[in-house]
Amino acid sequence: MPSSTSVSAAAPPAQQRAFALVLHGMLGTILWSPSAALWRGNQGSPRLVKVCSASHVEHIVRANEADGVDVFLHSWNPELAAVLDSAYAPHLRGSLHEPPVYAEKTRSQALSIARAVRLVRRHERQAAFTYKLVFVMRYDLIVAAPVPLARFDPSRITFAEHCCAPAGEESPAWPWARLR
């Protein structure tokens, strides 16, 4: 049973956004991965939410302000529901926070993505429009530079190949590095 579900009313046509940002999964702590934190009996960290969400809002939501970005959340951290929802307000259009599903990591991740995307689809049906692009990522990624969503090809699926570049360098393998 979900511990928190909220879906905002559809935005009026003048405020429809081009992009949806979907964040998913389980958060650990600053020091421990989600599975390591869970194994140790730790809950997700509000501090980690604060650090990561600030980078998402700055480099994805605000960086694409001209086109607009709506945010949708699914987490396996019901204890962080209020923290997560407030970190993404006023851009948040839907969220669902459930107790962890104890499954293999890939299955758990796929299930979380699917549940978040259902929130996107429900919002699209209620607002009678379709997003140009749905950008999906884990909560615990820190985005260090603007991500120009309009430059992604919505007919393709793009995966990040690297999580970071050496200090002072930008990796040409980053999907958005070639989009500038």
Residue frames as a rotation matrix with the C-alpha (Angstrom) as fourth column:
MET 1
0.583 0.813 0.000 0.00
0.813 -0.583 0.000 0.00
0.000 0.000 -1.000 0.00
PRO 2
-0.103 -0.638 0.763 1.48
0.541 -0.680 -0.495 3.39
0.835 0.362 0.415 -0.98
SER 3
-0.212 -0.004 -0.977 2.32
0.944 -0.261 -0.204 5.69
-0.254 -0.965 0.059 1.91
SER 4
-0.164 0.156 -0.974 2.00
0.003 -0.987 -0.159 8.84
-0.987 -0.029 0.161 -0.11
THR 5
-0.359 0.089 0.929 0.38
0.926 0.161 0.342 9.57
-0.119 0.983 -0.141 -3.40
SER 6
0.107 0.455 -0.884 -0.19
0.148 -0.886 -0.439 12.98
-0.983 -0.084 -0.162 -4.85
VAL 7
-0.457 -0.169 0.874 -1.03
0.886 -0.002 0.463 13.99
-0.076 0.986 0.150 -8.35
SER 8
-0.667 0.166 -0.727 -1.54
0.018 -0.971 -0.238 17.65
-0.745 -0.172 0.644 -9.07
ALA 9
0.498 0.862 0.093 -4.40
0.268 -0.051 -0.962 18.82
-0.825 0.504 -0.257 -11.19
ALA 10
0.150 -0.412 0.899 -3.56
0.985 0.138 -0.102 19.23
-0.082 0.901 0.426 -14.85
ALA 11
-0.555 -0.417 -0.719 -1.87
0.337 -0.904 0.264 22.50
-0.760 -0.096 0.643 -15.74
PRO 12
0.574 0.760 -0.305 -3.89
0.024 -0.388 -0.921 24.81
-0.818 0.522 -0.241 -17.98
PRO 13
0.731 -0.252 0.635 -2.82
0.680 0.353 -0.643 24.76
-0.062 0.901 0.429 -21.66
ALA 14
0.811 -0.437 0.388 -0.88
-0.246 -0.858 -0.452 28.04
0.530 0.271 -0.803 -21.33
GLN 15
0.341 -0.691 0.637 1.32
-0.922 -0.115 0.369 26.38
-0.182 -0.714 -0.676 -18.72
GLN 16
0.989 0.014 0.147 1.88
0.009 0.988 -0.155 22.99
-0.148 0.154 0.977 -20.34
ARG 17
0.244 -0.969 0.022 5.47
-0.629 -0.141 0.765 21.89
-0.738 -0.200 -0.644 -20.14
ALA 18
0.393 -0.194 -0.899 7.49
-0.853 0.289 -0.435 20.31
0.344 0.938 -0.052 -22.93
PHE 19
-0.327 -0.710 -0.624 9.44
-0.323 0.704 -0.632 17.94
0.888 -0.005 -0.460 -20.70
ALA 20
0.865 0.462 0.196 8.89
-0.368 0.317 0.874 15.53
0.342 -0.828 0.444 -17.83
LEU 21
-0.355 -0.931 0.085 11.67
-0.696 0.202 -0.689 14.70
0.625 -0.303 -0.720 -15.39
VAL 22
0.777 0.559 -0.290 11.15
-0.280 0.719 0.636 11.28
0.564 -0.413 0.715 -13.79
LEU 23
-0.349 -0.845 0.405 13.16
-0.819 0.065 -0.570 10.45
0.456 -0.531 -0.715 -10.69
HIS 24
0.662 0.622 -0.419 13.03
-0.450 0.776 0.441 6.94
0.599 -0.104 0.794 -9.33
GLY 25
0.011 -0.644 -0.765 14.37
0.145 0.758 -0.637 4.36
0.989 -0.104 0.101 -6.94
MET 26
0.807 0.141 -0.574 15.65
0.559 0.132 0.819 4.18
0.191 -0.981 0.027 -3.42
LEU 27
0.440 -0.663 0.605 17.87
-0.422 -0.748 -0.513 6.69
0.792 -0.030 -0.609 -1.71
GLY 28
0.248 -0.474 -0.845 20.62
0.793 0.601 -0.105 5.67
0.557 -0.644 0.525 0.64
THR 29
0.784 -0.108 -0.612 22.76
0.387 -0.685 0.617 8.05
-0.486 -0.720 -0.495 2.64
ILE 30
0.738 -0.599 -0.312 25.71
-0.674 -0.675 -0.299 10.28
-0.032 0.431 -0.902 1.83
LEU 31
-0.221 -0.923 0.315 28.02
-0.909 0.312 0.278 7.41
-0.355 -0.225 -0.907 2.87
TRP 32
-0.627 0.030 0.778 26.03
-0.012 0.999 -0.048 4.31
-0.779 -0.039 -0.626 1.91
SER 33
-0.891 0.367 -0.266 24.37
-0.258 0.070 0.963 3.10
0.372 0.928 0.032 -1.28
PRO 34
-0.008 0.971 0.238 20.64
-0.924 -0.099 0.370 2.37
0.383 -0.216 0.898 -1.00
SER 35
0.563 0.247 -0.789 21.17
-0.100 0.968 0.232 -1.38
0.821 -0.052 0.569 -0.59
ALA 36
-0.449 -0.791 -0.416 24.03
0.437 0.211 -0.874 -0.91
0.780 -0.574 0.251 1.90
ALA 37
-0.748 0.243 0.618 21.97
-0.572 -0.709 -0.413 1.56
0.337 -0.662 0.669 3.93
LEU 38
0.327 0.937 -0.121 18.98
-0.780 0.340 0.525 -0.79
0.534 -0.077 0.842 3.92
TRP 39
0.281 -0.323 -0.904 21.17
0.248 0.934 -0.256 -3.73
0.927 -0.152 0.343 4.99
ARG 40
-0.754 -0.640 -0.146 22.52
0.356 -0.212 -0.910 -1.62
0.552 -0.738 0.388 7.87
GLY 41
-0.109 0.814 -0.570 19.03
0.994 0.073 -0.085 -0.59
-0.028 -0.576 -0.817 8.92
ASN 42
-0.742 -0.184 -0.645 19.50
0.228 -0.973 0.016 3.05
-0.631 -0.136 0.764 7.86
GLN 43
0.456 0.867 0.202 16.75
0.634 -0.156 -0.758 5.00
-0.625 0.474 -0.620 6.22
GLY 44
0.224 -0.323 0.920 17.27
0.861 -0.377 -0.342 7.35
0.457 0.868 0.194 3.31
SER 45
-0.416 -0.570 -0.709 19.04
0.834 -0.550 -0.047 10.60
-0.364 -0.610 0.704 4.03
PRO 46
0.731 0.666 -0.147 17.27
0.581 -0.721 -0.377 13.98
-0.357 0.191 -0.914 3.88
ARG 47
0.211 -0.759 -0.616 20.73
-0.229 -0.651 0.724 15.50
-0.950 -0.012 -0.311 3.40
LEU 48
-0.704 -0.437 0.560 21.25
0.368 0.451 0.813 13.44
-0.608 0.778 -0.157 0.24
VAL 49
0.197 0.858 0.473 17.84
0.963 -0.080 -0.257 14.58
-0.182 0.507 -0.843 -1.04
LYS 50
0.720 0.093 -0.688 18.81
0.175 -0.983 0.050 18.21
-0.671 -0.156 -0.724 -0.44
VAL 51
-0.244 -0.924 -0.295 22.13
-0.238 -0.238 0.942 17.95
-0.940 0.300 -0.162 -2.29
CYS 52
-0.744 -0.066 0.665 20.87
0.526 0.555 0.644 15.94
-0.412 0.829 -0.378 -5.27
SER 53
0.255 0.935 0.247 17.54
0.929 -0.166 -0.329 17.72
-0.267 0.314 -0.911 -5.72
ALA 54
0.433 -0.165 -0.886 19.26
-0.018 -0.985 0.174 21.12
-0.901 -0.060 -0.429 -5.75
SER 55
-0.665 -0.733 -0.141 21.37
-0.199 -0.008 0.980 19.97
-0.720 0.680 -0.140 -8.72
HIS 56
-0.536 0.547 0.644 18.31
0.812 0.542 0.216 18.53
-0.231 0.638 -0.734 -10.52
VAL 57
0.529 0.788 -0.315 16.28
0.685 -0.616 -0.389 21.71
-0.500 -0.010 -0.866 -10.09
GLU 58
0.233 -0.509 -0.829 19.16
-0.250 -0.855 0.454 23.99
-0.940 0.101 -0.326 -11.11
HIS 59
-0.622 -0.731 -0.281 20.61
-0.463 0.054 0.885 22.03
-0.632 0.680 -0.372 -14.04
ILE 60
-0.820 0.410 0.399 17.51
0.570 0.642 0.513 20.34
-0.046 0.648 -0.760 -15.46
VAL 61
0.149 0.979 -0.141 14.37
0.953 -0.181 -0.244 22.21
-0.265 -0.098 -0.959 -14.40
ARG 62
0.493 0.039 -0.869 15.67
0.128 -0.991 0.028 25.80
-0.861 -0.125 -0.494 -14.39
ALA 63
-0.590 -0.795 -0.142 18.07
-0.084 -0.114 0.990 25.18
-0.803 0.596 0.000 -17.29
ASN 64
-0.843 0.370 0.392 15.04
0.514 0.335 0.790 24.29
0.161 0.867 -0.472 -19.43
GLU 65
-0.545 0.622 -0.563 12.73
0.335 -0.453 -0.826 26.96
-0.769 -0.638 0.038 -18.05
ALA 66
-0.684 0.261 -0.682 11.82
-0.649 -0.645 0.403 28.31
-0.335 0.718 0.610 -21.50
ASP 67
-0.549 0.457 -0.700 10.18
-0.384 0.606 0.697 25.01
0.742 0.651 -0.157 -22.46
GLY 68
0.169 0.595 0.786 9.18
-0.970 -0.042 0.241 23.95
0.176 -0.802 0.570 -18.96
VAL 69
-0.601 -0.368 -0.709 9.85
-0.188 0.928 -0.322 20.78
0.776 -0.060 -0.627 -16.97
ASP 70
0.493 0.735 0.465 7.33
-0.769 0.118 0.628 18.95
0.407 -0.668 0.623 -14.79
VAL 71
-0.633 -0.768 0.096 8.66
-0.691 0.505 -0.518 16.55
0.349 -0.394 -0.850 -12.16
PHE 72
0.626 0.744 -0.234 7.35
-0.575 0.643 0.506 13.08
0.527 -0.182 0.830 -11.27
LEU 73
-0.397 -0.792 0.464 8.71
-0.888 0.204 -0.412 10.97
0.232 -0.576 -0.784 -8.41
HIS 74
0.782 0.480 -0.398 8.61
-0.249 0.826 0.506 7.33
0.572 -0.296 0.765 -7.36
SER 75
-0.276 -0.904 0.327 10.62
-0.795 0.024 -0.606 6.17
0.540 -0.427 -0.725 -4.38
TRP 76
0.225 0.192 -0.955 11.06
0.349 0.900 0.263 3.15
0.910 -0.393 0.136 -2.16
ASN 77
-0.798 -0.529 -0.289 11.56
0.492 -0.295 -0.819 5.62
0.348 -0.796 0.495 0.72
PRO 78
0.229 0.962 0.151 8.17
0.641 -0.266 0.720 6.39
0.733 -0.068 -0.677 2.30
GLU 79
0.320 -0.179 -0.930 10.03
0.883 -0.301 0.361 8.01
-0.345 -0.937 0.062 5.23
LEU 80
-0.695 -0.643 -0.322 11.30
0.445 -0.736 0.510 10.66
-0.565 0.211 0.798 2.80
ALA 81
-0.081 0.738 0.670 7.95
0.995 0.020 0.098 11.38
0.059 0.675 -0.735 1.09
ALA 82
0.818 0.457 -0.350 7.50
0.504 -0.862 0.054 14.89
-0.277 -0.220 -0.935 2.52
VAL 83
0.101 -0.878 -0.467 11.18
0.024 -0.467 0.884 15.79
-0.995 -0.101 -0.026 2.05
LEU 84
-0.663 -0.342 0.666 11.21
0.602 0.285 0.746 14.62
-0.445 0.895 0.016 -1.58
ASP 85
0.192 0.834 0.518 7.91
0.977 -0.214 -0.018 16.26
0.096 0.509 -0.855 -2.49
SER 86
0.823 0.127 -0.553 8.91
0.286 -0.935 0.211 19.61
-0.490 -0.331 -0.806 -0.98
ALA 87
-0.174 -0.975 -0.140 12.36
0.210 -0.175 0.962 19.51
-0.962 0.138 0.235 -2.63
TYR 88
-0.784 -0.121 0.608 10.75
0.599 0.105 0.794 19.46
-0.160 0.987 -0.010 -6.10
ALA 89
0.391 0.912 -0.127 7.81
0.863 -0.411 -0.294 21.81
-0.320 0.005 -0.947 -5.43
PRO 90
-0.043 0.991 -0.125 6.40
-0.478 -0.130 -0.868 23.77
-0.877 0.023 0.480 -7.27
HIS 91
-0.405 -0.218 -0.888 7.47
-0.914 0.122 0.387 21.69
0.024 0.968 -0.249 -10.30
LEU 92
-0.941 0.003 0.339 6.09
-0.087 0.964 -0.252 18.44
-0.328 -0.267 -0.906 -8.87
ARG 93
-0.358 0.845 -0.398 3.08
-0.870 -0.147 0.470 17.03
0.338 0.515 0.788 -10.73
GLY 94
0.725 0.630 -0.279 2.93
-0.472 0.749 0.465 13.55
0.502 -0.205 0.840 -9.22
SER 95
-0.434 -0.875 0.212 4.62
-0.799 0.266 -0.539 11.35
0.415 -0.404 -0.815 -6.63
LEU 96
0.787 0.544 -0.289 4.33
-0.341 0.775 0.531 7.91
0.513 -0.320 0.796 -5.13
HIS 97
-0.326 -0.878 0.351 6.43
-0.818 0.076 -0.570 6.71
0.473 -0.473 -0.743 -2.18
GLU 98
0.717 0.610 -0.337 6.15
-0.447 0.774 0.449 3.06
0.535 -0.171 0.828 -1.20
PRO 99
0.531 -0.544 0.650 7.85
-0.510 0.407 0.758 0.64
-0.676 -0.734 -0.061 1.18
PRO 100
-0.378 -0.793 -0.478 10.78
-0.881 0.148 0.450 -1.15
-0.286 0.591 -0.754 -0.50
VAL 101
0.877 0.438 -0.196 10.10
-0.480 0.809 -0.339 -4.09
0.010 0.391 0.920 -2.75
TYR 102
0.104 -0.877 0.468 12.76
-0.602 0.319 0.732 -6.64
-0.792 -0.358 -0.495 -1.90
ALA 103
0.929 0.158 0.336 13.84
0.186 0.584 -0.790 -7.77
-0.320 0.796 0.513 -5.33
GLU 104
0.017 -0.920 0.392 16.94
0.956 0.130 0.264 -7.97
-0.294 0.370 0.881 -7.46
LYS 105
-0.388 -0.252 -0.887 18.25
0.291 -0.946 0.141 -4.41
-0.874 -0.203 0.441 -8.07
THR 106
-0.999 -0.018 -0.048 17.45
-0.040 -0.303 0.952 -4.30
-0.031 0.953 0.302 -11.79
ARG 107
-0.403 0.913 -0.062 13.89
0.742 0.366 0.562 -5.52
0.536 0.180 -0.825 -11.23
SER 108
0.044 0.378 -0.925 13.37
0.882 -0.450 -0.142 -3.02
-0.470 -0.809 -0.353 -8.42
GLN 109
-0.673 -0.372 -0.639 14.69
0.065 -0.890 0.451 -0.19
-0.736 0.262 0.624 -10.58
ALA 110
-0.928 0.354 0.116 12.52
0.144 0.054 0.988 -1.15
0.343 0.934 -0.101 -13.55
LEU 111
-0.136 0.915 -0.379 9.46
0.948 0.232 0.219 -1.37
0.288 -0.330 -0.899 -11.31
SER 112
-0.117 0.027 -0.993 10.16
0.616 -0.782 -0.094 2.08
-0.779 -0.623 0.075 -9.86
ILE 113
-0.931 -0.227 -0.287 10.59
-0.090 -0.618 0.781 3.60
-0.354 0.752 0.555 -13.33
ALA 114
-0.697 0.712 0.091 7.33
0.473 0.361 0.804 1.99
0.539 0.603 -0.588 -14.49
ARG 115
0.042 0.750 -0.660 5.39
0.994 -0.097 -0.047 3.35
-0.099 -0.655 -0.749 -11.52
ALA 116
-0.365 -0.234 -0.901 6.77
0.260 -0.955 0.142 6.87
-0.894 -0.182 0.409 -12.06
VAL 117
-0.997 -0.013 -0.070 6.00
-0.065 -0.249 0.966 6.77
-0.030 0.968 0.247 -15.78
ARG 118
-0.360 0.931 -0.065 2.41
0.877 0.362 0.317 5.76
0.318 0.058 -0.946 -14.93
LEU 119
0.040 0.316 -0.948 2.16
0.666 -0.715 -0.211 9.06
-0.745 -0.623 -0.239 -13.04
VAL 120
-0.776 -0.369 -0.512 3.39
-0.135 -0.695 0.706 10.87
-0.616 0.617 0.489 -16.16
ARG 121
-0.890 0.439 0.122 0.86
0.291 0.342 0.894 9.12
0.351 0.831 -0.432 -18.40
ARG 122
-0.088 0.881 -0.465 -1.98
0.993 0.039 -0.115 9.82
-0.083 -0.471 -0.878 -15.95
HIS 123
-0.167 -0.044 -0.985 -1.06
0.277 -0.961 -0.004 13.51
-0.946 -0.274 0.173 -15.93
GLU 124
-0.958 -0.209 -0.199 -0.91
-0.135 -0.284 0.949 13.58
-0.255 0.936 0.244 -19.74
ARG 125
-0.584 0.808 0.084 -4.38
0.707 0.455 0.541 12.01
0.399 0.375 -0.837 -19.98
GLN 126
0.091 0.641 -0.762 -5.84
0.898 -0.383 -0.215 14.46
-0.430 -0.665 -0.611 -17.44
ALA 127
-0.137 -0.248 -0.959 -4.25
-0.003 -0.968 0.250 17.47
-0.991 0.037 0.132 -19.17
ALA 128
0.759 0.483 0.436 -4.92
0.350 0.260 -0.900 16.15
-0.548 0.836 0.028 -22.71
PHE 129
0.689 -0.626 -0.367 -1.37
-0.707 -0.467 -0.532 16.61
0.162 0.625 -0.763 -23.99
THR 130
0.859 -0.503 -0.098 1.84
0.508 0.861 0.032 14.60
0.069 -0.077 0.995 -24.41
TYR 131
0.546 -0.761 -0.350 5.33
-0.204 -0.526 0.826 15.60
-0.813 -0.379 -0.442 -23.27
LYS 132
0.700 -0.397 -0.594 7.91
-0.674 -0.090 -0.734 16.00
0.238 0.913 -0.331 -26.04
LEU 133
-0.123 -0.821 -0.558 10.46
-0.194 0.572 -0.797 14.09
0.973 0.011 -0.230 -23.94
VAL 134
0.942 0.276 0.189 10.50
-0.251 0.211 0.945 12.14
0.221 -0.938 0.268 -20.68
PHE 135
-0.005 -1.000 0.019 13.93
-0.494 -0.014 -0.869 12.29
0.869 -0.013 -0.494 -19.02
VAL 136
0.911 0.363 -0.195 14.47
-0.078 0.616 0.784 9.46
0.405 -0.699 0.589 -16.50
MET 137
-0.140 -0.990 -0.016 17.20
-0.242 0.049 -0.969 9.31
0.960 -0.132 -0.246 -13.87
ARG 138
0.034 0.031 -0.999 18.02
0.832 0.554 0.045 8.07
0.554 -0.832 -0.007 -10.40
TYR 139
0.932 0.360 0.041 17.57
0.252 -0.726 0.639 10.36
0.260 -0.585 -0.768 -7.43
ASP 140
0.713 -0.649 -0.263 21.14
0.293 -0.065 0.954 10.02
-0.637 -0.758 0.144 -6.23
LEU 141
0.054 -0.684 0.727 22.81
0.989 -0.066 -0.136 11.51
0.141 0.726 0.673 -9.30
ILE 142
0.210 -0.087 -0.974 24.31
0.322 -0.934 0.153 14.96
-0.923 -0.346 -0.168 -8.93
VAL 143
0.544 0.038 0.838 24.03
0.833 -0.146 -0.534 16.95
0.102 0.989 -0.111 -12.14
ALA 144
-0.019 -0.725 -0.689 26.96
0.711 -0.494 0.500 19.35
-0.703 -0.480 0.525 -12.45
ALA 145
-0.914 -0.253 -0.318 26.07
-0.041 -0.720 0.692 21.23
-0.404 0.646 0.648 -15.65
PRO 146
-0.112 0.934 -0.339 22.93
-0.740 -0.306 -0.599 22.25
-0.663 0.184 0.725 -17.53
VAL 147
-0.684 0.041 0.728 21.23
0.376 0.876 0.304 19.46
-0.625 0.481 -0.614 -19.48
PRO 148
-0.622 0.440 -0.648 19.63
-0.683 -0.710 0.173 20.93
-0.384 0.550 0.742 -22.64
LEU 149
-0.336 0.548 0.766 16.61
0.095 0.829 -0.551 18.64
-0.937 -0.113 -0.330 -22.99
ALA 150
0.610 0.626 -0.487 15.46
-0.381 -0.307 -0.872 20.20
-0.695 0.717 0.051 -26.28
ARG 151
0.013 -0.707 -0.707 18.58
-0.999 -0.040 0.022 18.85
-0.043 0.706 -0.707 -27.96
PHE 152
-0.660 -0.152 0.736 17.78
-0.247 0.969 -0.022 15.21
-0.709 -0.196 -0.677 -27.19
ASP 153
-0.690 0.434 -0.580 16.13
-0.560 0.188 0.807 13.24
0.460 0.881 0.113 -29.99
PRO 154
-0.218 0.669 0.710 12.79
-0.883 0.174 -0.435 12.07
-0.415 -0.722 0.553 -28.55
SER 155
0.677 0.465 -0.570 12.68
-0.687 0.676 -0.264 9.18
0.263 0.571 0.778 -31.03
ARG 156
0.010 -0.763 -0.646 15.74
-0.075 0.644 -0.761 7.60
0.997 0.056 -0.051 -29.40
ILE 157
0.981 0.099 -0.165 16.60
0.148 0.162 0.976 6.24
0.123 -0.982 0.144 -25.98
THR 158
0.253 -0.928 0.273 19.85
-0.274 -0.339 -0.900 7.70
0.928 0.153 -0.340 -24.67
PHE 159
0.873 -0.068 -0.483 21.85
0.459 0.449 0.767 6.17
0.165 -0.891 0.423 -21.83
ALA 160
0.645 -0.731 0.224 24.68
-0.763 -0.632 0.135 7.87
0.043 -0.258 -0.965 -19.98
GLU 161
0.657 -0.471 -0.589 27.84
0.098 0.827 -0.553 5.84
0.747 0.306 0.590 -20.47
HIS 162
-0.457 -0.841 -0.288 29.92
0.546 -0.009 -0.838 7.47
0.702 -0.540 0.463 -17.72
CYS 163
0.524 0.669 -0.527 29.05
0.827 -0.251 0.504 8.92
0.205 -0.700 -0.684 -14.38
CYS 164
0.800 -0.283 -0.529 31.86
0.053 -0.845 0.532 11.42
-0.598 -0.454 -0.661 -14.18
ALA 165
0.736 -0.625 0.258 34.88
0.265 -0.085 -0.960 12.92
0.622 0.776 0.103 -15.91
PRO 166
-0.096 -0.840 -0.534 38.36
0.973 0.034 -0.229 13.61
0.210 -0.541 0.814 -14.54
ALA 167
0.289 0.191 -0.938 38.59
0.626 -0.779 0.034 16.90
-0.725 -0.597 -0.345 -12.64
GLY 168
-0.159 -0.322 -0.933 38.52
-0.264 -0.897 0.354 19.85
-0.951 0.303 0.057 -15.01
GLU 169
-0.961 -0.184 -0.204 37.59
-0.245 0.241 0.939 17.78
-0.124 0.953 -0.277 -18.07
GLU 170
0.105 0.994 0.010 34.35
-0.791 0.090 -0.605 17.04
-0.603 0.056 0.796 -19.82
SER 171
-0.547 -0.281 0.789 33.95
0.080 0.920 0.383 13.56
-0.833 0.272 -0.481 -21.19
PRO 172
-0.670 0.309 -0.675 32.91
-0.741 -0.330 0.585 13.48
-0.042 0.892 0.450 -24.87
ALA 173
-0.860 0.346 -0.374 31.06
0.231 0.919 0.320 10.24
0.454 0.189 -0.871 -24.06
TRP 174
-0.679 0.673 -0.293 28.48
0.199 -0.215 -0.956 12.08
-0.707 -0.708 0.012 -21.95
PRO 175
-0.183 0.666 0.723 25.26
0.970 0.241 0.024 12.08
-0.158 0.706 -0.690 -23.97
TRP 176
0.791 0.591 -0.155 24.59
0.563 -0.804 -0.194 15.78
-0.239 0.066 -0.969 -23.38
ALA 177
-0.033 -0.866 -0.498 28.20
0.212 -0.493 0.844 16.90
-0.977 -0.078 0.200 -24.02
ARG 178
-0.795 -0.287 0.534 27.62
0.542 0.060 0.839 16.50
-0.273 0.956 0.107 -27.76
LEU 179
0.092 0.951 0.295 24.31
0.992 -0.113 0.056 18.35
0.087 0.288 -0.954 -27.57
ARG 180
0.129 -0.076 -0.989 25.74
0.503 -0.854 0.131 21.77
-0.855 -0.514 -0.072 -26.71
